[in-house]
Every structure is written in structure tokens, then in C-alpha cells.
């Protein structure tokens, strides 16, 4: 394990002390569990965002048949014309 130092608010440490006393677990163990939950949640959120992004891929059509070859031109037109450009 890696040793680290953190700063907590008075309310946070008071809550952790109560949880520690009632659960019989150390404050360090409670903090490790909280960090693990946060990391898992972040990974789950990323996975869900990725699935949503992949789910919409290919669902929309510009009507142009040469977008893959001229995507830079289309993008430049949009930026240069404040979203009103078209090809």
C-alpha cells in the first residue's frame, strides 16, 4: 500500500469517526472503500458514455456522399460561417 496524507473538514472526520466506531472498521479502511467506489463509478460512467456515443454513430446523415474525403473542408466551412456553411 502507498501511504498518503489528506485533509478533511471537521464534519468529514466526525462522520468518519462515527462510522468507524459503529462499524468496527478503521478510518483508513473506510476512506479506501470510498475511493474504490468513486473509481468504479468513474469507470462505469465512462463505459456508459462510450456505449451511448457508439450507439448514435451512423444514425445521422448529412446527405453528402463525400464527407469522409472532405471532412476538413466541411468543418472549416462550419467554423468560418458560424454554423451556416454548407457544401
Secondary structure, DSSP 8 states (H G I E B T S, - for coil): ---------HHHHHHHHHHHHHHT--HHHHHHHHHHHHHHHHHHHHHHHHHHHHHHTTS---S-S-HHHHHHHHHHHHHHTTT----
